[in-house]
Amino acid sequence: MTTIGTLLSGGECVGIGAKNAGLTHLWGFEIENDIAQVARGNGFNVITADVMGLDPHTLEVPDVLHASPVCKRASGANQSAELNEDGTKEAPEDTEMGQKIAQFIDVMTPGIVTIENVYAYRNFKAFKMICNALNRNGYMWDFDNLNAADYGVPQTRRRLILRAIRGSLLPNLPQPERWVGWYSAIEDLIPMLPESQFAPWQLARLPDEIKGALLVDSAGYPDESGARVAVTRIATEPINTIVANYERRSMRAFIVDQNYGNSNASEDRVLSIRQSDAPMVTVTAGGPKREYRSWLVDQVNSSTVTSRPDDEPALTVSVYSSKHQSPRTWLSQGRVVSMTPRALARFQSIPDDYRLPESKALACKVIGNAVCPLLYQKIIKPMIGE
């Protein structure tokens, strides 16, 4: 197995994973020229064209064929599309694209076929057409609802991944790996992240567990026994200090997906929160309208005190012990930052040498719609025998 061709290629992040697995990129097709240009700027032969107008008989046959059909109507985040009689939001153009991908399989019969989409796509007629084409051409195939975080990607991104192989046994999926925290993935970028702030309604909807650690007055006041008591601030007041009990895991940082718990949402809805040692929430192509904000503090424990300048990601820390010898860590201030396109690219496992466009909206679109290169690399490598 040596070459790969891709349909609905986007910025060709599948090509990154394929290249890292040992494949050579043969061709790709993307209908949006500005996105195709990003792929071309990164060295991939991605042609601006509508897949529906292509004739597979005229193209060089790759060893591996990949397709990522448009998933807008299959996505659970799409609240605008109406349900059909079969209970899905599938539109005629979805079915037609499924037929087209099936045609590519029938004509080319490549050794390997991979399909990526949201998991609800399995209920579309288009997906059944693709599966029928695999059956009639003698492929062994399967599909799974894979979490990219299980394969080294610092993001919990679940996607339907179909793997099909012709003339051979379908290898097992690689074993899941230990999750990578989002903080470690972007730690070196943190000093360059732009300052931001949480809106009052966001602070009000933080989970109680985080409020308890976050919205606390530094000095406190003594109770009748002389012990210090933390003073909790209301959510709409500025945050002056973070207090963390040494017996608990010190809160290093947490990240918030602003698209959750927005100001028009119901009162019982909360923000999507991830602590520093957990993978990032799923990155989408929302562009500037969708912001990911992070609260950053220093990582400390009961026996360690660190001090850093205010312009570094970790902040000045001091330790206080009451007469009852109950150590508490006071962090004089926290830093709220927003994620840049490069940080979001890290969460997708897109390498730093991948050139992003200057337009933030376009960069976020390319990143949010991408197949995680590391995920693709790890699932395709056993199939090509490298």
C-alpha positions as a Markdown table, in Angstrom:
| # | Residue | x | y | z |
|---|---|---|---|---|
| 1 | Met | 0.0 | 0.0 | 0.0 |
| 2 | Thr | 1.6 | 3.3 | -1.1 |
| 3 | Thr | -0.9 | 6.0 | -2.1 |
| 4 | Ile | -4.1 | 7.6 | -0.8 |
| 5 | Gly | -6.8 | 9.7 | -2.5 |
| 6 | Thr | -9.4 | 11.7 | -0.6 |
| 7 | Leu | -12.9 | 13.0 | -1.3 |
| 8 | Leu | -14.3 | 16.0 | 0.4 |
| 9 | Ser | -10.8 | 16.7 | 1.6 |
| 10 | Gly | -11.1 | 19.9 | 3.6 |
| 11 | Gly | -7.6 | 21.1 | 4.6 |
| 12 | Glu | -6.3 | 17.5 | 4.1 |
| 13 | Cys | -5.6 | 16.6 | 7.7 |
| 14 | Val | -6.3 | 13.0 | 6.7 |
| 15 | Gly | -3.3 | 13.4 | 4.4 |
| 16 | Ile | -1.2 | 14.4 | 7.4 |
| 17 | Gly | -2.0 | 11.2 | 9.2 |
| 18 | Ala | -1.7 | 9.2 | 6.1 |
| 19 | Lys | 1.8 | 10.6 | 5.3 |
| 20 | Asn | 2.9 | 9.9 | 8.9 |
| 21 | Ala | 1.7 | 6.3 | 8.5 |
| 22 | Gly | 3.9 | 5.9 | 5.3 |
| 23 | Leu | 1.4 | 6.7 | 2.5 |
| 24 | Thr | 1.9 | 9.1 | -0.4 |
| 25 | His | -0.9 | 11.6 | -1.1 |
| 26 | Leu | -2.1 | 11.1 | -4.6 |
| 27 | Trp | -5.0 | 13.5 | -5.0 |
| 28 | Gly | -7.8 | 15.1 | -3.1 |
| 29 | Phe | -11.0 | 17.1 | -4.0 |
| 30 | Glu | -12.5 | 20.0 | -2.0 |
| 31 | Ile | -15.4 | 22.2 | -3.3 |
| 32 | Glu | -14.4 | 25.3 | -1.3 |
| 33 | Asn | -11.4 | 27.0 | -2.9 |
| 34 | Asp | -10.2 | 28.9 | 0.1 |
| 35 | Ile | -10.0 | 25.6 | 2.1 |
| 36 | Ala | -8.4 | 23.7 | -0.8 |
| 37 | Gln | -5.9 | 26.5 | -1.0 |
| 38 | Val | -4.9 | 25.9 | 2.6 |
| 39 | Ala | -4.3 | 22.2 | 1.7 |
| 40 | Arg | -2.3 | 23.2 | -1.3 |
| 41 | Gly | -0.2 | 25.6 | 0.7 |
| 42 | Asn | 0.7 | 22.7 | 2.9 |
| 43 | Gly | 2.0 | 20.6 | 0.0 |
| 44 | Phe | -1.1 | 18.5 | -0.8 |
| 45 | Asn | -2.5 | 18.0 | -4.3 |
| 46 | Val | -6.0 | 19.1 | -3.4 |
| 47 | Ile | -8.1 | 20.2 | -6.4 |
| 48 | Thr | -10.9 | 22.6 | -6.2 |
| 49 | Ala | -13.9 | 20.7 | -7.5 |
| 50 | Asp | -17.4 | 19.4 | -6.7 |
| 51 | Val | -17.1 | 15.6 | -6.0 |
| 52 | Met | -20.5 | 15.2 | -7.6 |
| 53 | Gly | -19.1 | 16.3 | -11.0 |
| 54 | Leu | -16.1 | 13.9 | -10.9 |
| 55 | Asp | -15.8 | 10.8 | -13.1 |
| 56 | Pro | -13.8 | 8.1 | -11.2 |
| 57 | His | -13.0 | 6.4 | -14.5 |
| 58 | Thr | -10.7 | 9.4 | -15.3 |
| 59 | Leu | -8.6 | 9.4 | -12.1 |
| 60 | Glu | -5.6 | 7.4 | -11.1 |
| 61 | Val | -6.6 | 4.7 | -8.6 |
| 62 | Pro | -5.2 | 5.0 | -5.1 |
| 63 | Asp | -4.4 | 2.2 | -2.8 |
| 64 | Val | -6.5 | 3.8 | -0.1 |
| 65 | Leu | -9.7 | 5.9 | -0.6 |
| 66 | His | -11.0 | 8.1 | 2.1 |
| 67 | Ala | -14.1 | 10.2 | 2.2 |
| 68 | Ser | -15.5 | 12.6 | 4.9 |
| 69 | Pro | -19.1 | 13.5 | 3.7 |
| 70 | Val | -20.6 | 16.7 | 4.9 |
| 71 | Cys | -22.1 | 16.0 | 8.4 |
| 72 | Lys | -24.1 | 19.1 | 9.2 |
| 73 | Arg | -27.5 | 17.4 | 9.0 |
| 74 | Ala | -26.3 | 14.3 | 10.8 |
| 75 | Ser | -24.8 | 16.3 | 13.7 |
| 76 | Gly | -26.7 | 16.4 | 16.9 |
| 77 | Ala | -25.7 | 20.1 | 17.2 |
| 78 | Asn | -27.9 | 20.9 | 14.2 |
| 79 | Gln | -31.2 | 22.1 | 15.6 |
| 80 | Ser | -32.5 | 23.6 | 12.4 |
| 81 | Ala | -33.0 | 20.7 | 10.0 |
| 82 | Glu | -36.3 | 18.9 | 10.2 |
| 83 | Leu | -36.7 | 15.2 | 10.7 |
| 84 | Asn | -37.8 | 13.0 | 7.8 |
| 85 | Glu | -40.3 | 10.2 | 7.9 |
| 86 | Asp | -37.5 | 7.8 | 8.7 |
| 87 | Gly | -36.5 | 9.8 | 11.7 |
| 88 | Thr | -33.3 | 11.4 | 10.3 |
| 89 | Lys | -32.4 | 14.8 | 8.9 |
| 90 | Glu | -31.0 | 13.4 | 5.7 |
| 91 | Ala | -31.5 | 15.6 | 2.7 |
| 92 | Pro | -31.4 | 14.6 | -1.0 |
| 93 | Glu | -27.9 | 15.9 | -1.4 |
| 94 | Asp | -26.7 | 13.6 | 1.4 |
| 95 | Thr | -28.2 | 10.6 | -0.4 |
| 96 | Glu | -26.7 | 11.7 | -3.7 |
| 97 | Met | -23.2 | 12.0 | -2.1 |
| 98 | Gly | -23.6 | 8.5 | -0.7 |
| 99 | Gln | -24.4 | 7.3 | -4.2 |
| 100 | Lys | -21.3 | 9.1 | -5.5 |
| 101 | Ile | -18.9 | 7.6 | -3.0 |
| 102 | Ala | -20.4 | 4.2 | -3.7 |
| 103 | Gln | -19.7 | 4.8 | -7.4 |
| 104 | Phe | -16.0 | 5.5 | -6.6 |
| 105 | Ile | -15.8 | 2.2 | -4.7 |
| 106 | Asp | -17.5 | 0.3 | -7.6 |
| 107 | Val | -15.2 | 1.8 | -10.2 |
| 108 | Met | -11.9 | 1.9 | -8.4 |
| 109 | Thr | -12.2 | -1.0 | -5.9 |
| 110 | Pro | -9.2 | 0.3 | -4.0 |
| 111 | Gly | -7.5 | -2.0 | -1.5 |
| 112 | Ile | -8.7 | 0.0 | 1.5 |
| 113 | Val | -11.6 | 2.4 | 2.1 |
| 114 | Thr | -12.1 | 4.6 | 5.1 |
| 115 | Ile | -15.1 | 6.8 | 5.9 |
| 116 | Glu | -15.3 | 9.5 | 8.7 |
| 117 | Asn | -18.4 | 11.2 | 10.0 |
| 118 | Val | -20.5 | 11.9 | 13.1 |
| 119 | Tyr | -22.0 | 8.7 | 14.6 |
| 120 | Ala | -25.6 | 9.6 | 13.6 |
| 121 | Tyr | -24.5 | 9.2 | 9.9 |
| 122 | Arg | -24.8 | 5.5 | 10.3 |
| 123 | Asn | -28.6 | 5.9 | 10.1 |
| 124 | Phe | -28.5 | 7.7 | 6.8 |
| 125 | Lys | -29.5 | 6.0 | 3.5 |
| 126 | Ala | -26.2 | 7.4 | 2.2 |
| 127 | Phe | -24.2 | 5.3 | 4.6 |
| 128 | Lys | -26.1 | 2.2 | 3.7 |
| 129 | Met | -25.3 | 2.8 | 0.1 |
| 130 | Ile | -21.6 | 3.0 | 0.9 |
| 131 | Cys | -21.9 | -0.2 | 2.9 |
| 132 | Asn | -23.7 | -2.0 | 0.1 |
| 133 | Ala | -21.0 | -1.0 | -2.3 |
| 134 | Leu | -18.4 | -2.5 | 0.0 |
| 135 | Asn | -20.4 | -5.8 | 0.2 |
| 136 | Arg | -20.9 | -6.2 | -3.5 |
| 137 | Asn | -17.1 | -5.6 | -4.1 |
| 138 | Gly | -15.9 | -8.2 | -1.6 |
| 139 | Tyr | -14.7 | -6.0 | 1.3 |
| 140 | Met | -14.4 | -7.0 | 4.9 |
| 141 | Trp | -15.5 | -3.9 | 6.8 |
| 142 | Asp | -16.7 | -2.6 | 10.2 |
| 143 | Phe | -17.4 | 0.7 | 11.8 |
| 144 | Asp | -17.0 | 2.1 | 15.3 |
| 145 | Asn | -17.8 | 5.2 | 17.3 |
| 146 | Leu | -14.2 | 6.1 | 18.2 |
| 147 | Asn | -13.1 | 8.7 | 20.7 |
| 148 | Ala | -9.9 | 10.4 | 19.4 |
| 149 | Ala | -8.8 | 10.8 | 23.0 |
| 150 | Asp | -8.3 | 7.0 | 23.2 |
| 151 | Tyr | -5.6 | 7.4 | 20.5 |
| 152 | Gly | -3.4 | 10.1 | 21.9 |
| 153 | Val | -5.4 | 13.2 | 20.7 |
| 154 | Pro | -5.9 | 15.7 | 23.5 |
| 155 | Gln | -9.6 | 16.1 | 22.7 |
| 156 | Thr | -12.7 | 14.0 | 23.4 |
| 157 | Arg | -13.9 | 13.9 | 19.8 |
| 158 | Arg | -16.2 | 11.0 | 18.9 |
| 159 | Arg | -16.6 | 10.1 | 15.3 |
| 160 | Leu | -17.9 | 7.2 | 13.2 |
| 161 | Ile | -14.9 | 5.6 | 11.5 |
| 162 | Leu | -15.5 | 2.9 | 8.9 |
| 163 | Arg | -12.6 | 0.7 | 7.9 |
| 164 | Ala | -12.9 | -1.6 | 4.9 |
| 165 | Ile | -10.2 | -3.9 | 3.3 |
| 166 | Arg | -10.4 | -6.0 | 0.2 |
| 167 | Gly | -8.7 | -9.4 | -0.2 |
| 168 | Ser | -7.4 | -9.5 | 3.4 |
| 169 | Leu | -8.6 | -9.8 | 7.0 |
| 170 | Leu | -9.6 | -6.6 | 8.7 |
| 171 | Pro | -7.0 | -6.0 | 11.5 |
| 172 | Asn | -8.1 | -5.1 | 15.0 |
| 173 | Leu | -8.2 | -1.5 | 16.1 |
| 174 | Pro | -5.2 | -0.3 | 18.1 |
| 175 | Gln | -5.6 | -0.6 | 21.9 |
| 176 | Pro | -6.8 | 2.6 | 23.6 |
| 177 | Glu | -4.1 | 4.7 | 25.1 |
| 178 | Arg | -3.9 | 6.8 | 28.2 |
| 179 | Trp | -5.6 | 10.2 | 27.8 |
| 180 | Val | -3.5 | 13.3 | 27.2 |
| 181 | Gly | -4.6 | 16.4 | 29.1 |
| 182 | Trp | -5.4 | 19.6 | 27.1 |
| 183 | Tyr | -3.1 | 21.7 | 29.3 |
| 184 | Ser | 0.1 | 19.7 | 28.5 |
| 185 | Ala | -0.8 | 19.9 | 24.8 |
| 186 | Ile | -0.6 | 23.7 | 24.8 |
| 187 | Glu | 1.6 | 24.5 | 27.8 |
| 188 | Asp | 4.3 | 26.2 | 25.7 |
| 189 | Leu | 1.7 | 28.4 | 24.0 |
| 190 | Ile | 0.1 | 29.7 | 27.1 |
| 191 | Pro | 2.3 | 32.8 | 27.5 |
| 192 | Met | 1.2 | 33.9 | 24.1 |
| 193 | Leu | -2.5 | 33.3 | 24.5 |
| 194 | Pro | -4.7 | 36.5 | 24.4 |
| 195 | Glu | -6.2 | 37.8 | 27.7 |
| 196 | Ser | -10.0 | 37.3 | 28.0 |
| 197 | Gln | -12.6 | 37.2 | 30.7 |
| 198 | Phe | -15.7 | 35.2 | 31.6 |
| 199 | Ala | -19.1 | 36.9 | 31.3 |
| 200 | Pro | -21.2 | 37.1 | 34.5 |
| 201 | Trp | -23.7 | 34.6 | 33.2 |
| 202 | Gln | -20.8 | 32.1 | 32.6 |
| 203 | Leu | -19.5 | 32.6 | 36.1 |
| 204 | Ala | -23.0 | 32.0 | 37.4 |
| 205 | Arg | -23.2 | 28.7 | 35.6 |
| 206 | Leu | -19.9 | 27.2 | 36.6 |
| 207 | Pro | -20.4 | 23.9 | 38.4 |
| 208 | Asp | -20.5 | 24.1 | 42.2 |
| 209 | Glu | -17.3 | 22.1 | 42.5 |
| 210 | Ile | -15.4 | 24.7 | 40.6 |
| 211 | Lys | -17.2 | 27.6 | 42.2 |
| 212 | Gly | -16.1 | 26.3 | 45.6 |
| 213 | Ala | -12.5 | 26.3 | 44.6 |
| 214 | Leu | -12.5 | 29.4 | 42.5 |
| 215 | Leu | -14.7 | 32.2 | 43.9 |
| 216 | Val | -13.1 | 32.6 | 47.3 |
| 217 | Asp | -11.7 | 35.6 | 49.1 |
| 218 | Ser | -8.0 | 35.3 | 49.9 |
| 219 | Ala | -7.8 | 36.6 | 53.4 |
| 220 | Gly | -11.0 | 35.2 | 54.8 |
| 221 | Tyr | -11.9 | 36.0 | 58.4 |
| 222 | Pro | -11.4 | 34.2 | 61.7 |
| 223 | Asp | -14.3 | 32.2 | 63.3 |
| 224 | Glu | -14.8 | 31.9 | 67.0 |
| 225 | Ser | -12.0 | 29.3 | 67.3 |
| 226 | Gly | -9.5 | 31.6 | 65.5 |
| 227 | Ala | -9.4 | 29.4 | 62.3 |
| 228 | Arg | -9.7 | 31.2 | 59.0 |
| 229 | Val | -12.9 | 30.8 | 57.1 |
| 230 | Ala | -13.1 | 31.4 | 53.3 |
| 231 | Val | -15.5 | 34.1 | 52.1 |
| 232 | Thr | -17.3 | 33.0 | 49.0 |
| 233 | Arg | -18.0 | 35.8 | 46.5 |
| 234 | Ile | -21.1 | 35.9 | 44.4 |
| 235 | Ala | -20.6 | 34.8 | 40.8 |
| 236 | Thr | -21.0 | 38.2 | 39.3 |
| 237 | Glu | -18.2 | 39.8 | 41.3 |
| 238 | Pro | -14.6 | 39.9 | 40.1 |
| 239 | Ile | -12.4 | 37.0 | 41.1 |
| 240 | Asn | -9.5 | 38.1 | 43.2 |
| 241 | Thr | -8.1 | 34.9 | 44.6 |
| 242 | Ile | -8.2 | 31.1 | 44.2 |
| 243 | Val | -8.0 | 28.9 | 47.2 |
| 244 | Ala | -7.3 | 25.2 | 47.0 |
| 245 | Asn | -7.3 | 22.8 | 49.9 |
| 246 | Tyr | -4.0 | 20.8 | 49.9 |
| 247 | Glu | -5.9 | 17.6 | 50.5 |
| 248 | Arg | -7.6 | 17.9 | 47.2 |
| 249 | Arg | -6.1 | 18.0 | 43.7 |
| 250 | Ser | -4.8 | 21.5 | 43.2 |
| 251 | Met | -6.7 | 23.1 | 40.3 |
| 252 | Arg | -4.1 | 23.9 | 37.7 |
| 253 | Ala | -6.5 | 25.1 | 35.0 |
| 254 | Phe | -9.8 | 24.5 | 33.5 |
| 255 | Ile | -11.2 | 25.2 | 30.0 |
| 256 | Val | -14.7 | 26.3 | 29.1 |
| 257 | Asp | -16.6 | 25.8 | 25.8 |
| 258 | Gln | -18.5 | 29.1 | 25.5 |
| 259 | Asn | -21.1 | 27.6 | 23.1 |
| 260 | Tyr | -22.5 | 25.8 | 26.1 |
| 261 | Gly | -24.6 | 27.6 | 28.7 |
| 262 | Asn | -25.0 | 30.7 | 26.6 |
| 263 | Ser | -27.0 | 33.6 | 27.8 |
| 264 | Asn | -30.1 | 32.5 | 25.9 |
| 265 | Ala | -30.0 | 29.0 | 27.4 |
| 266 | Ser | -32.3 | 27.7 | 30.1 |
| 267 | Glu | -31.3 | 28.4 | 33.7 |
| 268 | Asp | -30.4 | 24.8 | 34.4 |
| 269 | Arg | -27.8 | 24.5 | 31.7 |
| 270 | Val | -24.1 | 24.6 | 32.7 |
| 271 | Leu | -20.9 | 25.3 | 30.9 |
| 272 | Ser | -18.8 | 22.5 | 29.4 |
| 273 | Ile | -15.8 | 22.3 | 31.7 |
| 274 | Arg | -12.5 | 20.4 | 31.4 |
| 275 | Gln | -9.8 | 20.3 | 34.0 |
| 276 | Ser | -6.1 | 20.5 | 32.9 |
| 277 | Asp | -5.4 | 16.7 | 32.9 |
| 278 | Ala | -8.5 | 15.9 | 30.8 |
| 279 | Pro | -8.7 | 16.1 | 27.0 |
| 280 | Met | -10.2 | 19.2 | 25.4 |
| 281 | Val | -13.9 | 19.2 | 24.5 |
| 282 | Thr | -14.7 | 18.6 | 20.9 |
| 283 | Val | -13.4 | 21.4 | 18.7 |
| 284 | Thr | -15.9 | 22.6 | 16.0 |
| 285 | Ala | -15.7 | 24.9 | 13.1 |
| 286 | Gly | -17.6 | 27.7 | 14.8 |
| 287 | Gly | -15.0 | 30.4 | 14.1 |
| 288 | Pro | -14.8 | 33.6 | 16.1 |
| 289 | Lys | -18.4 | 33.1 | 17.3 |
| 290 | Arg | -17.3 | 30.1 | 19.3 |
| 291 | Glu | -14.7 | 30.8 | 21.9 |
| 292 | Tyr | -12.8 | 28.4 | 24.2 |
| 293 | Arg | -11.7 | 30.2 | 27.4 |
| 294 | Ser | -9.3 | 28.9 | 30.0 |
| 295 | Trp | -8.6 | 29.7 | 33.6 |
| 296 | Leu | -4.9 | 29.2 | 34.4 |
| 297 | Val | -3.2 | 28.9 | 37.8 |
| 298 | Asp | -0.1 | 27.2 | 39.0 |
| 299 | Gln | 0.1 | 23.6 | 39.9 |
| 300 | Val | 1.2 | 23.2 | 43.5 |
| 301 | Asn | 1.0 | 20.7 | 46.4 |
| 302 | Ser | 1.2 | 20.8 | 50.2 |
| 303 | Ser | 5.0 | 20.9 | 50.2 |
| 304 | Thr | 5.9 | 23.0 | 47.2 |
| 305 | Val | 5.6 | 26.7 | 46.7 |
| 306 | Thr | 6.4 | 28.3 | 43.4 |
| 307 | Ser | 6.6 | 31.9 | 42.4 |
| 308 | Arg | 6.5 | 33.3 | 38.8 |
| 309 | Pro | 6.2 | 36.8 | 37.3 |
| 310 | Asp | 2.8 | 38.1 | 36.4 |
| 311 | Asp | 3.5 | 37.8 | 32.7 |
| 312 | Glu | 4.0 | 34.0 | 33.0 |
| 313 | Pro | 1.2 | 31.5 | 33.0 |
| 314 | Ala | 1.6 | 30.5 | 36.6 |
| 315 | Leu | 1.0 | 33.1 | 39.3 |
| 316 | Thr | 2.6 | 34.0 | 42.6 |
| 317 | Val | 1.8 | 31.4 | 45.3 |
| 318 | Ser | 2.1 | 31.5 | 49.0 |
| 319 | Val | 1.2 | 29.0 | 51.7 |
| 320 | Tyr | -0.6 | 29.8 | 54.9 |
| 321 | Ser | -0.9 | 27.5 | 57.9 |
| 322 | Ser | -3.5 | 28.2 | 60.7 |
| 323 | Lys | -2.9 | 27.3 | 64.3 |
| 324 | His | -4.5 | 24.0 | 63.5 |
| 325 | Gln | -1.8 | 23.3 | 60.9 |
| 326 | Ser | -4.2 | 23.2 | 58.0 |
| 327 | Pro | -2.1 | 24.3 | 55.0 |
| 328 | Arg | -4.0 | 26.2 | 52.3 |
| 329 | Thr | -2.6 | 27.6 | 49.1 |
| 330 | Trp | -3.5 | 31.1 | 48.1 |
| 331 | Leu | -3.1 | 32.1 | 44.4 |
| 332 | Ser | -3.2 | 35.8 | 44.2 |
| 333 | Gln | -4.8 | 36.0 | 40.8 |
| 334 | Gly | -5.8 | 33.9 | 37.9 |
| 335 | Arg | -5.5 | 34.4 | 34.2 |
| 336 | Val | -8.4 | 34.0 | 31.8 |
| 337 | Val | -7.3 | 33.4 | 28.2 |
| 338 | Ser | -8.9 | 32.5 | 24.9 |
| 339 | Met | -7.7 | 29.8 | 22.6 |
| 340 | Thr | -5.9 | 30.8 | 19.4 |
| 341 | Pro | -6.2 | 28.8 | 16.1 |
| 342 | Arg | -2.8 | 27.3 | 16.8 |
| 343 | Ala | -3.9 | 26.1 | 20.2 |
| 344 | Leu | -7.1 | 24.6 | 18.7 |
| 345 | Ala | -4.9 | 22.9 | 16.0 |
| 346 | Arg | -2.9 | 21.3 | 18.8 |
| 347 | Phe | -6.1 | 19.9 | 20.3 |
| 348 | Gln | -6.8 | 18.3 | 16.9 |
| 349 | Ser | -3.2 | 16.9 | 16.8 |
| 350 | Ile | -2.5 | 19.1 | 13.7 |
| 351 | Pro | 1.3 | 19.7 | 13.8 |
| 352 | Asp | 2.9 | 23.1 | 14.2 |
| 353 | Asp | 4.4 | 23.0 | 10.7 |
| 354 | Tyr | 1.0 | 22.9 | 9.2 |
| 355 | Arg | 0.5 | 26.5 | 7.9 |
| 356 | Leu | -2.8 | 28.0 | 9.0 |
| 357 | Pro | -4.5 | 30.9 | 7.1 |
| 358 | Glu | -4.3 | 34.4 | 8.6 |
| 359 | Ser | -8.1 | 34.6 | 8.7 |
| 360 | Lys | -9.2 | 33.3 | 12.1 |
| 361 | Ala | -12.6 | 32.3 | 10.8 |
| 362 | Leu | -11.1 | 30.3 | 7.9 |
| 363 | Ala | -8.5 | 28.7 | 10.2 |
| 364 | Cys | -11.2 | 27.6 | 12.7 |
| 365 | Lys | -13.3 | 26.2 | 9.9 |
| 366 | Val | -10.4 | 24.1 | 8.6 |
| 367 | Ile | -9.5 | 23.0 | 12.1 |
| 368 | Gly | -13.0 | 22.3 | 13.3 |
| 369 | Asn | -13.9 | 20.2 | 10.3 |
| 370 | Ala | -10.7 | 18.2 | 10.3 |
| 371 | Val | -10.2 | 14.5 | 10.9 |
| 372 | Cys | -7.6 | 14.3 | 13.7 |
| 373 | Pro | -4.3 | 13.3 | 11.9 |
| 374 | Leu | -3.1 | 11.3 | 14.8 |
| 375 | Leu | -6.3 | 9.3 | 15.0 |
| 376 | Tyr | -6.1 | 8.6 | 11.2 |
| 377 | Gln | -2.4 | 7.7 | 11.4 |
| 378 | Lys | -3.1 | 5.1 | 14.1 |
| 379 | Ile | -6.1 | 3.4 | 12.5 |
| 380 | Ile | -4.6 | 3.3 | 9.0 |
| 381 | Lys | -1.2 | 2.0 | 9.9 |
| 382 | Pro | -2.2 | -1.6 | 10.8 |
| 383 | Met | -4.3 | -1.7 | 7.6 |
| 384 | Ile | -1.5 | -0.9 | 5.3 |
| 385 | Gly | 0.9 | -3.3 | 7.0 |
| 386 | Glu | 3.6 | -0.7 | 7.9 |
